[in-house]
Amino acid sequence: MNKIYEAIEKKGMEKGMEKGMEKGILKTAENMLNENIDINIIKKVTGLSEKAIMNLKNNKI
């Protein structure tokens, strides 16, 4: 039973870390947009698609 709990806990921590990293990437892209940095540079730095960046930009207006 302890092994099952450990596996579930590990999976939860991995998902939490992924969510945190995603939020960090989005925040970085948002900050770059606020500084009027070119979308192509934001794509290179964050790895986000142009569509994702444009959605982020449009949701901030």
C-alpha positions, 0 to 999 in steps of 0.5 A, a space after each residue: 500500500 505504501 508503494 501505491 501512495 508513493 507512486 500517486 504522490 510522485 505523479 501529483 508532484 510531477 503534474 504540479 511541477 509541469 503546471 508551475 513551469 507552464 505558468 512561468 513560461 506564460 508569464 515570461 511571454 506576457 512580460 515580453 509582450 508588455 515590453 513590445 518584444 517581437 513575437 518571433 523572439 518570444 517564440 524562440 525564447 519560450 517555445 510557445 506557438 504563435 497562436 498561443 502567444 497571440 491568444 495571450 496577447 488578445 486576452 490581455 487587452 
